[in-house]
Amino acid sequence: MDAKDILGLPKNALPIQEKKSKPPKETQRKPDGISREVYALTGGLAPLMPSVDVNQLKRKAQSENEKITWKWLPFTNSARKDDLQLYHWVRVVNGVPPTGDYSFAKYNKSVDVIKYTDEEYDKYLVDPAWTKEETDRLFDMCEQFDLRFIVIADRFPSSRTVEELKNRFYSVSRAILVARAPSPGDVVGHSLVKEPYNLSQEIERKRALSMVLSHSKQQERRDVEVLAEAKRISDARKAAKAAEEPELPLMADTGHDVTDKAAVAGDSVSPFPSTQLPSATIPNPVSETASVVASLRMVCQKSDILCYILLKLTCFYPLVYFGFTA
């Protein structure tokens, strides 16, 4: 007795089912001009962005009649003044080497430095703080180093700061430019004349920049608090000023009415000879100024550096009120 007898199954074997063959998968042919790796990643799907035309990919880089070779040929650079001859590999088409200047000579940009004569120096450029030898050396180095004043100051024979070198160079260039012009109006739009170099402003700018860059984290937090307090005071003053503005037109209308009545009366005595505005309605600018000055002084005590910035931001009163002088 086997399992089939227990289960009551017939003794004959079950009919063998034939396996259905799967239909052959349609294989898509890889388009020309696309690499096998790219096609395997995309699966033949259209790209999201427009792709390059297949015809452009199949286009040959050169025509059949061109014969390209590479040769080791000499060349000269017009940027050099010593006529140095060097060699490099050159692409030659059909045996004809390329002509013209060195391809990288166009990147050699130089600064046009104004030259002066001895007569012009004696007439326009004499300065007690500078000798003619120092001025000549300065202009030669400016032409050599393309106005890189940091390098010039490092290699200048005498001890001169960068600001002094810039001031001398730009003042001499401006004087020569104005002296050679037929009339002052011809050079009024030139950058040297329109925006002259300010020595004191440049020194003060670098001093302030050095002071700001040397701040500690604690000073930076204190400066942020000072600016926030300045903004709060400015907003409070603007709100108070906006609240007082509606009352001003009423006072102006009253003045117009009194003027009209006086004009109608002519030579007669004004019906309001002793009418004056109450002293309480007139704002006291001195007391208001004193209160704002006191509040800003208390804030400015937290940071001496940002005190000047605070005064510039508020712009309600001159610097003299806050203890600053020009």
C-alpha positions as CSV (number, residue, x, y, z in Angstrom):
1,M,0.0,0.0,0.0
2,D,1.4,3.3,-1.0
3,A,0.3,6.9,-0.7
4,K,-1.9,6.7,-3.8
5,D,-3.9,3.8,-2.2
6,I,-4.3,5.8,1.0
7,L,-5.5,8.9,-0.9
8,G,-7.6,6.9,-3.2
9,L,-5.8,8.1,-6.3
10,P,-5.8,6.1,-9.5
11,K,-2.7,4.1,-10.2
12,N,-2.0,5.6,-13.7
13,A,0.4,8.5,-13.9
14,L,-0.7,12.0,-14.4
15,P,-0.5,13.5,-17.9
16,I,2.6,15.4,-18.5
17,Q,1.9,19.1,-19.1
18,E,3.9,20.6,-21.9
19,K,5.9,23.7,-21.0
20,K,4.7,26.7,-22.8
21,S,7.5,28.3,-24.6
22,K,7.9,32.1,-23.9
23,P,7.6,34.3,-26.8
24,P,11.0,35.6,-27.9
25,K,11.9,39.0,-26.4
26,E,12.1,41.8,-28.9
27,T,15.6,43.1,-28.7
28,Q,16.1,46.8,-29.5
29,R,19.0,47.6,-31.7
30,K,21.5,50.1,-30.2
31,P,21.4,53.3,-32.1
32,D,24.5,54.4,-33.8
33,G,26.6,57.0,-32.1
34,I,25.7,56.0,-28.5
35,S,28.1,53.9,-26.5
36,R,27.1,50.6,-25.1
37,E,27.4,51.7,-21.5
38,V,25.2,54.7,-22.0
39,Y,22.6,52.6,-23.8
40,A,22.6,50.0,-21.0
41,L,22.0,52.7,-18.4
42,T,19.2,54.5,-20.2
43,G,17.6,51.3,-21.6
44,G,16.8,53.1,-24.8
45,L,14.6,55.6,-23.1
46,A,14.5,59.2,-24.4
47,P,16.6,61.6,-22.4
48,L,15.0,64.3,-20.4
49,M,17.1,66.9,-22.1
50,P,17.7,67.2,-25.8
51,S,20.7,65.1,-26.8
52,V,23.2,65.8,-29.5
53,D,22.2,64.9,-33.0
54,V,23.5,61.5,-34.1
55,N,24.7,62.9,-37.4
56,Q,27.0,65.3,-35.5
57,L,28.5,62.4,-33.6
58,K,29.2,60.5,-36.8
59,R,30.7,63.5,-38.5
60,K,34.4,63.1,-39.1
61,A,36.8,65.5,-37.5
62,Q,38.7,66.1,-40.7
63,S,38.1,65.7,-44.3
64,E,39.7,63.0,-46.3
65,N,41.9,65.4,-48.2
66,E,43.5,66.8,-45.0
67,K,46.7,65.3,-43.8
68,I,47.5,66.3,-40.2
69,T,50.9,65.8,-38.7
70,W,52.7,67.2,-35.6
71,K,56.1,68.8,-35.9
72,W,58.7,70.1,-33.5
73,L,59.1,73.7,-34.8
74,P,60.8,76.9,-33.4
75,F,58.7,80.0,-32.4
76,T,59.2,83.5,-31.0
77,N,57.0,85.4,-28.5
78,S,56.2,89.0,-29.3
79,A,55.7,89.6,-25.5
80,R,59.5,89.1,-25.0
81,K,62.0,91.8,-26.0
82,D,65.0,89.6,-26.2
83,D,63.9,87.6,-29.3
84,L,64.3,84.3,-27.5
85,Q,63.7,81.3,-29.8
86,L,62.0,78.2,-28.3
87,Y,60.6,75.0,-29.7
88,H,57.2,73.3,-29.3
89,W,55.0,70.8,-31.0
90,V,52.8,72.3,-33.8
91,R,49.8,70.9,-35.6
92,V,50.6,71.0,-39.3
93,V,47.9,70.5,-42.0
94,N,49.0,69.2,-45.4
95,G,52.6,70.1,-44.6
96,V,51.9,73.8,-44.2
97,P,52.9,75.1,-40.7
98,P,50.8,77.7,-39.0
99,T,51.9,81.4,-39.3
100,G,51.4,84.4,-37.1
101,D,52.3,85.3,-33.6
102,Y,52.5,83.0,-30.6
103,S,49.0,82.1,-29.6
104,F,49.6,83.0,-25.9
105,A,51.1,86.3,-26.6
106,K,47.7,88.0,-26.5
107,Y,47.5,87.3,-22.7
108,N,50.5,89.6,-22.1
109,K,48.8,92.7,-20.9
110,S,50.9,95.7,-19.8
111,V,50.0,98.9,-18.0
112,D,50.5,102.2,-19.9
113,V,52.6,104.3,-17.5
114,I,52.8,108.0,-18.2
115,K,56.3,109.2,-18.9
116,Y,57.6,112.7,-18.1
117,T,60.6,114.8,-19.2
118,D,63.1,116.7,-17.1
119,E,61.5,120.0,-18.0
120,E,58.0,118.8,-17.0
121,Y,59.4,117.5,-13.7
122,D,61.0,120.8,-12.8
123,K,57.9,122.7,-13.8
124,Y,55.0,120.6,-12.4
125,L,56.3,117.7,-10.3
126,V,58.7,119.1,-7.7
127,D,57.9,117.8,-4.2
128,P,60.0,118.4,-1.1
129,A,59.2,114.9,0.2
130,W,60.4,113.2,-3.0
131,T,63.6,113.5,-5.0
132,K,63.7,113.1,-8.7
133,E,65.7,109.8,-8.4
134,E,63.1,108.3,-6.2
135,T,60.3,109.4,-8.5
136,D,62.1,108.0,-11.5
137,R,62.7,104.7,-9.7
138,L,59.1,104.5,-8.7
139,F,57.8,104.9,-12.3
140,D,60.3,102.4,-13.6
141,M,59.1,99.8,-11.0
142,C,55.5,100.6,-11.7
143,E,56.1,99.8,-15.3
144,Q,58.1,96.7,-14.5
145,F,55.7,95.2,-11.9
146,D,52.4,96.5,-13.6
147,L,51.3,98.7,-10.6
148,R,51.6,95.9,-8.1
149,F,52.3,98.3,-5.2
150,I,52.8,95.5,-2.6
151,V,55.8,94.2,-4.6
152,I,57.0,97.7,-5.4
153,A,57.0,98.7,-1.7
154,D,58.9,95.5,-0.8
155,R,61.6,96.2,-3.4
156,F,61.7,100.0,-3.2
157,P,65.2,101.3,-2.1
158,S,63.9,103.7,0.5
159,S,61.4,103.0,3.3
160,R,58.1,104.1,1.8
161,T,54.6,102.8,2.6
162,V,52.3,101.5,0.0
163,E,50.0,104.5,0.5
164,E,52.9,106.9,0.0
165,L,53.9,105.2,-3.2
166,K,50.4,105.2,-4.6
167,N,49.9,108.9,-3.7
168,R,53.1,109.9,-5.4
169,F,52.4,107.9,-8.5
170,Y,48.8,109.0,-9.0
171,S,49.5,112.7,-8.1
172,V,52.4,112.8,-10.7
173,S,50.3,111.1,-13.4
174,R,47.4,113.5,-12.7
175,A,49.6,116.6,-12.9
176,I,51.2,115.5,-16.2
177,L,47.8,114.6,-17.6
178,V,46.4,118.1,-16.8
179,A,49.5,119.9,-17.9
180,R,49.5,118.2,-21.3
181,A,45.8,118.8,-22.0
182,P,44.8,121.7,-24.2
183,S,42.2,122.8,-21.7
184,P,41.1,121.4,-18.2
185,G,37.7,120.4,-19.6
186,D,39.3,117.9,-21.9
187,V,40.5,115.7,-19.0
188,V,37.7,116.4,-16.5
189,G,36.2,112.9,-17.2
190,H,39.4,111.0,-16.8
191,S,39.5,108.6,-13.8
192,L,42.8,110.2,-12.5
193,V,41.2,113.6,-12.4
194,K,37.6,112.6,-11.6
195,E,38.5,110.4,-8.7
196,P,41.9,111.5,-7.2
197,Y,43.7,109.3,-4.8
198,N,43.0,110.3,-1.1
199,L,45.9,109.4,1.1
200,S,44.3,110.2,4.5
201,Q,41.1,108.3,3.6
202,E,43.1,105.2,2.5
203,I,45.1,105.2,5.7
204,E,41.9,105.6,7.8
205,R,40.2,102.8,5.8
206,K,43.0,100.3,6.4
207,R,43.2,101.3,10.1
208,A,39.4,100.7,10.5
209,L,39.6,97.5,8.6
210,S,42.5,96.2,10.7
211,M,40.6,97.2,13.9
212,V,37.5,95.3,12.8
213,L,39.4,92.2,11.7
214,S,41.1,92.1,15.1
215,H,37.9,91.9,17.0
216,S,37.3,89.0,19.4
217,K,34.0,87.0,19.6
218,Q,33.0,89.0,22.7
219,Q,33.5,92.3,20.9
220,E,31.5,91.1,18.0
221,R,28.6,90.1,20.2
222,R,28.8,93.5,21.9
223,D,28.8,95.2,18.5
224,V,25.7,93.3,17.5
225,E,24.0,94.5,20.7
226,V,25.0,98.1,20.0
227,L,23.5,97.9,16.4
228,A,20.3,96.4,17.8
229,E,20.0,99.1,20.4
230,A,20.6,101.7,17.7
231,K,17.9,100.2,15.5
232,R,15.5,100.2,18.4
233,I,16.2,103.9,19.2
234,S,15.8,104.8,15.5
235,D,12.5,102.9,15.2
236,A,11.2,104.6,18.4
237,R,12.1,108.1,17.0
238,K,10.5,107.4,13.7
239,A,7.3,106.2,15.4
240,A,7.2,109.3,17.6
241,K,7.8,111.5,14.6
242,A,5.0,109.8,12.7
243,A,2.6,110.3,15.6
244,E,3.3,114.1,15.7
245,E,2.9,114.6,11.9
246,P,-1.0,114.7,11.9
247,E,-0.9,117.7,14.2
248,L,1.2,119.8,11.9
249,P,-1.4,120.5,9.2
250,L,-3.8,121.8,11.8
251,M,-1.2,124.3,13.0
252,A,-0.5,125.3,9.5
253,D,-4.2,125.9,8.8
254,T,-4.5,128.1,11.9
255,G,-1.6,130.2,10.6
256,H,-3.3,130.6,7.2
257,D,-6.6,131.7,8.8
258,V,-4.8,134.4,10.9
259,T,-2.9,135.6,7.9
260,D,-6.2,135.9,5.8
261,K,-8.0,137.8,8.5
262,A,-5.1,140.2,8.8
263,A,-5.1,140.8,5.1
264,V,-8.9,141.5,5.1
265,A,-8.6,143.9,7.9
266,G,-6.1,146.0,6.0
267,D,-4.6,148.8,8.2
268,S,-6.9,148.1,11.1
269,V,-5.7,146.6,14.3
270,S,-5.6,142.8,14.4
271,P,-8.4,141.3,16.4
272,F,-5.9,138.9,18.0
273,P,-3.0,141.2,19.1
274,S,-1.8,139.0,21.9
275,T,-2.7,135.6,20.6
276,Q,0.2,133.2,20.8
277,L,0.5,129.4,20.8
278,P,1.0,127.9,24.2
279,S,4.5,127.1,25.1
280,A,3.6,123.5,26.0
281,T,2.6,122.8,22.3
282,I,6.0,123.9,21.0
283,P,8.5,121.0,21.1
284,N,11.7,121.8,22.8
285,P,14.5,120.6,20.5
286,V,17.2,121.1,23.1
287,S,15.6,118.8,25.7
288,E,14.7,116.2,23.0
289,T,18.3,116.3,21.7
290,A,19.7,115.9,25.2
291,S,17.5,112.9,25.9
292,V,18.6,111.2,22.6
293,V,22.2,112.1,23.2
294,A,22.1,110.6,26.7
295,S,20.6,107.4,25.5
296,L,23.0,107.0,22.6
297,R,26.0,107.9,24.8
298,M,25.0,105.1,27.2
299,V,24.9,102.6,24.3
300,C,28.1,103.8,22.7
301,Q,30.0,103.2,26.0
302,K,29.7,99.5,25.2
303,S,31.8,99.7,22.0
304,D,34.1,102.5,21.0
305,I,34.5,101.2,17.5
306,L,30.9,100.9,16.5
307,C,30.0,104.2,18.0
308,Y,31.0,105.9,14.7
309,I,28.9,103.4,12.7
310,L,26.0,104.0,15.0
311,L,26.1,107.7,14.4
312,K,26.3,107.1,10.7
313,L,23.2,104.9,10.8
314,T,21.0,107.2,12.8
315,C,21.9,110.4,11.0
316,F,19.6,112.5,13.2
317,Y,22.2,114.8,14.7
318,P,25.7,115.9,13.8
319,L,28.7,114.2,15.3
320,V,29.5,117.1,17.6
321,Y,26.5,116.3,19.8
322,F,27.9,112.9,20.6
323,G,31.4,114.1,21.4
324,F,32.9,113.5,18.0
325,T,34.7,116.1,16.0
326,A,35.8,116.0,12.3
